[in-house]
Amino acid sequence: MFSRSRRKHESSLTASSSPTFLASRLTGGSSQTFSASKPSSVNTFSSANTSSSANTGCEIVQSAKVKAFSYNALRFATRNFPPDGVLGEGGFGSVYKGWLDERTLSACQPGTGIPVAVKKLNPEGFQGHGEWLAEVNYLGRLCHPNLLKLIGYCIEDEYRVLVYEWMPRGSLDNHLFRRGFEPLSWNIRMKVALGAAKGLAYLHSAEVNVIYRDFKLSHILKTL
């Protein structure tokens, strides 16, 4: 669930002067989500699958500081979720690039406004409504420079969509292991490690009380 180093692209950790944790990975593989269970009043966050048949009557908590989008608005923002516009895929579904007005956060013409990552749930995928709801409710109330920001969501008919801030530099594993990426200096690596540690410390703090159980390079988003 970490996002950037100051942020990466759920919500993974980001890597800039301080990496951000990604709430859910956007670069492929299974998306991570908070577990619906809260053993010993401790919230757990991991990629482990929870029941896809979770009670769809559960409501989004009122404290969630996120915007509710209509499905048509997100269709407009992403150019109707085109197959050639998929940025990544995972157990949750596919991630697309969308565009929002910077001031109002209303959907706008692609190529204008600010870019965002739009994650659309695959109803036949590995995860379901329970995981989607947990992510909205947890990420909607968490705020930290090293956590990926959840901007909004859509729950309409069978559609379940999440909208995150845009992390253009991708995940840390790509920068370390994929060809074509410039090697990271040790100075940047230390900054990324520090940012990731700050994100974990915030989640594991007494006031937040969330245990992040899926910490790995592909869940750290780089901003440096």
Residue pairs with C-beta under 8 A, 6 or more apart in sequence:
1 10
1 11
1 12
1 21
1 22
1 23
1 24
1 32
1 33
1 34
1 45
1 135
1 138
1 139
1 147
1 148
1 203
1 212
1 219
2 8
2 12
2 13
2 14
2 19
2 20
2 21
2 22
2 23
2 146
2 147
2 148
2 196
2 199
2 200
2 212
2 215
2 219
2 220
2 221
3 9
3 10
3 11
3 12
3 13
3 14
3 20
3 21
3 22
3 23
3 146
3 147
3 148
3 149
3 164
3 165
3 167
3 199
3 221
4 12
4 13
4 14
4 15
4 16
4 19
4 20
4 21
4 146
4 148
4 167
4 195
4 221
4 222
4 223
5 13
5 14
5 15
5 16
5 17
5 18
5 19
5 20
5 146
5 191
5 192
5 195
5 196
5 220
5 221
5 222
5 223
5 224
6 14
6 16
6 17
6 18
6 19
6 20
6 145
6 146
6 195
6 223
7 14
7 16
7 19
7 20
7 145
7 146
7 147
7 148
7 149
7 165
7 167
7 221
7 223
8 14
8 15
8 19
8 20
8 21
8 22
8 148
8 167
8 169
8 170
8 171
8 172
8 219
8 220
8 221
8 222
8 223
9 22
9 26
9 27
9 117
9 148
9 164
9 166
9 167
9 168
9 169
9 170
9 171
9 221
10 22
10 23
10 24
10 25
10 26
10 31
10 32
10 119
10 135
10 139
10 148
10 150
10 162
10 164
11 21
11 22
11 23
11 24
11 135
11 139
11 147
11 148
11 149
11 150
11 162
11 164
12 20
12 21
12 22
12 23
12 24
12 25
12 26
12 148
12 167
12 171
12 218
12 219
12 220
12 221
13 19
13 20
13 21
13 22
13 146
13 147
13 172
13 192
13 195
13 196
13 199
13 219
13 220
13 221
14 20
14 21
14 22
14 146
14 148
14 167
14 195
14 220
14 221
14 222
14 223
15 169
15 172
15 188
15 191
15 192
15 195
15 196
15 220
15 221
15 222
15 223
15 224
16 191
16 195
16 222
16 223
16 224
17 191
17 195
17 224
18 145
18 146
18 191
18 194
18 195
18 198
19 146
19 172
19 191
19 192
19 193
19 194
19 195
19 196
19 199
19 220
19 221
19 222
19 223
20 145
20 146
20 147
20 148
20 167
20 195
20 199
20 221
20 223
21 146
21 147
21 148
21 196
21 199
21 200
21 203
21 212
21 219
21 220
21 221
22 32
22 148
22 167
22 171
22 219
22 220
22 221
23 32
23 135
23 138
23 139
23 147
23 148
23 150
23 164
24 31
24 32
24 33
24 90
24 92
24 119
24 135
24 162
25 31
25 32
25 88
25 90
25 171
25 218
25 219
26 87
26 88
26 90
26 95
26 117
26 119
26 164
26 167
26 171
26 221
27 87
27 88
27 170
27 171
27 173
27 174
27 218
28 88
28 89
28 90
28 218
29 90
29 91
29 218
30 47
30 90
30 91
30 92
30 126
30 127
31 47
31 90
31 91
31 92
31 93
31 119
31 127
31 131
32 45
32 46
32 47
32 214
32 219
33 45
33 46
33 47
33 50
33 92
33 127
33 131
33 132
33 134
33 135
34 43
34 44
34 45
34 131
34 134
34 135
34 137
34 138
34 210
35 43
35 44
35 45
35 46
35 48
35 50
35 134
36 50
36 51
36 54
36 130
36 131
36 133
36 134
37 44
37 50
38 44
41 209
42 209
42 210
42 211
43 138
43 209
43 210
43 211
44 210
44 211
44 213
45 138
45 203
45 210
45 211
45 212
45 213
45 214
46 212
46 213
46 214
47 91
47 213
47 214
48 213
49 91
49 126
49 127
49 131
50 127
50 130
50 131
50 134
51 128
51 130
52 126
52 127
52 128
52 129
52 130
52 131
53 128
53 130
54 128
54 129
54 130
54 131
54 133
55 130
56 129
58 130
58 133
60 133
60 136
60 137
60 140
60 153
60 155
61 137
61 140
61 141
63 140
63 141
64 136
64 137
64 140
64 141
65 140
65 141
65 143
66 136
66 139
66 140
66 150
66 151
66 152
66 153
67 105
67 151
67 152
67 153
67 163
68 152
68 153
68 154
68 155
69 107
69 152
69 153
69 154
69 161
69 163
70 154
70 156
71 154
71 156
71 157
71 159
71 161
73 106
73 107
73 154
74 81
74 98
74 107
74 118
74 154
74 161
74 163
75 81
76 107
76 108
76 109
77 98
77 99
77 100
77 107
77 108
77 110
77 116
77 118
78 85
78 96
78 97
78 98
78 110
78 118
79 85
79 110
81 94
81 96
81 118
81 120
82 96
85 96
85 97
86 94
86 95
86 96
87 94
87 95
87 96
87 97
87 117
88 94
88 95
89 95
90 126
91 125
91 126
91 127
92 119
92 121
92 122
92 125
92 126
92 127
92 131
92 132
93 119
93 120
93 121
93 122
93 125
93 127
94 119
94 120
94 122
95 117
95 118
95 119
95 120
96 117
96 118
96 119
96 120
97 110
97 115
97 116
97 117
97 118
97 166
98 107
98 110
98 115
98 116
98 117
98 118
98 163
99 107
99 108
99 109
99 110
99 111
99 112
99 113
99 114
99 115
99 116
100 106
100 107
100 108
100 113
100 114
100 116
100 151
100 163
101 107
101 108
101 113
101 114
102 113
102 114
105 151
105 152
114 166
115 166
115 168
116 151
116 163
116 164
116 165
116 166
117 163
117 164
117 165
117 166
117 167
118 161
118 162
118 163
118 164
119 161
119 162
119 163
119 164
120 159
120 160
120 161
121 127
121 128
121 129
121 132
121 159
121 160
121 161
121 162
123 158
123 160
129 160
132 153
132 160
132 162
135 150
135 162
136 150
136 153
136 162
138 210
139 147
139 148
139 149
139 150
140 150
140 153
142 203
142 208
142 210
143 149
144 198
144 199
144 202
145 198
146 195
146 196
146 198
146 199
146 202
147 199
147 202
147 203
148 164
148 165
148 167
148 221
149 164
149 165
150 162
150 163
150 164
151 163
151 164
151 165
152 162
152 163
153 160
153 161
153 162
153 163
154 160
154 161
154 163
167 221
167 222
167 223
169 175
169 221
169 222
169 223
169 224
170 221
170 222
171 217
171 218
171 219
171 220
171 221
171 222
172 192
172 217
172 218
172 220
172 221
172 222
173 216
173 217
173 218
173 220
174 181
175 181
175 182
175 184
175 222
176 184
176 217
184 192
188 224
191 224
192 220
192 222
192 224
196 215
196 220
200 212
200 215
202 208
203 210
203 211
203 212
204 210
204 211
204 212
